[in-house]
Amino acid sequence: MQRTPRGRSYAYAPVTDEPGLTARQMYRVMEGGSDRASVLTRFVDELSDDDEDLLRRLLGPEG
C-alpha cells in the first residue's frame, strides 16, 4: 500500500494494479513448483486460441 498524507491522517492506495497483482500471484505459484516446464506447458495448453496468439505476440518474433 502507498500512503499519502491527507490532513491529519493518511490516504492509502494499492501500489500495483489488478494485472500486476495477478502476475505476482502467478509468479508465486510458479516459485512453489518443482517442474516449471511442465507447469508452463499445461498453462499454455489450457489457453484459448486468442490468448495463445496474444502470448506469441507478446513474446516477440523469436517467441
C-alpha positions as CSV (number, residue, x, y, z in Angstrom):
1,M,0.0,0.0,0.0
2,Q,1.1,3.5,-0.7
3,R,0.4,6.1,2.0
4,T,-0.2,9.8,1.2
5,P,-0.8,12.5,3.9
6,R,-4.3,13.8,4.0
7,G,-4.9,16.4,6.7
8,R,-4.2,14.8,10.0
9,S,-4.4,11.2,8.6
10,Y,-3.3,9.3,5.5
11,A,-5.0,8.1,2.3
12,Y,-4.0,4.6,1.2
13,A,-3.8,3.3,-2.3
14,P,-2.6,0.0,-3.8
15,V,0.9,0.0,-5.1
16,T,0.0,-2.1,-8.1
17,D,-3.0,-2.6,-10.4
18,E,-5.0,-5.7,-10.9
19,P,-2.9,-7.1,-13.7
20,G,0.2,-6.6,-11.6
21,L,-1.4,-8.3,-8.7
22,T,-2.4,-11.3,-10.8
23,A,1.1,-11.5,-12.4
24,R,2.6,-11.5,-8.9
25,Q,0.3,-14.3,-7.8
26,M,1.1,-16.4,-10.9
27,Y,4.8,-15.9,-10.1
28,R,4.4,-17.1,-6.5
29,V,2.6,-20.2,-7.7
30,M,5.4,-20.9,-10.2
31,E,8.0,-20.4,-7.5
32,G,6.3,-23.1,-5.4
33,G,6.5,-25.8,-8.0
34,S,9.5,-28.0,-8.8
35,D,8.9,-28.5,-12.6
36,R,8.4,-25.1,-14.2
37,A,8.5,-26.5,-17.7
38,S,5.5,-28.8,-17.0
39,V,3.6,-26.1,-15.3
40,L,4.1,-23.6,-18.2
41,T,3.3,-26.3,-20.7
42,R,0.0,-27.1,-19.1
43,F,-0.8,-23.5,-18.7
44,V,-0.3,-22.8,-22.4
45,D,-2.2,-26.0,-23.3
46,E,-5.3,-24.5,-21.5
47,L,-5.2,-21.1,-23.2
48,S,-7.8,-20.2,-25.8
49,D,-6.6,-19.7,-29.3
50,D,-6.9,-15.9,-28.9
51,D,-4.9,-15.9,-25.7
52,E,-2.2,-18.2,-27.2
53,D,-1.9,-15.8,-30.2
54,L,-1.6,-12.8,-27.8
55,L,1.1,-14.6,-25.8
56,R,3.0,-15.3,-29.0
57,R,2.8,-11.6,-30.0
58,L,4.0,-10.6,-26.5
59,L,7.0,-12.9,-26.7
60,G,8.0,-11.3,-30.0
61,P,9.2,-12.7,-33.3
62,E,11.5,-15.3,-31.7
63,G,8.9,-16.5,-29.2
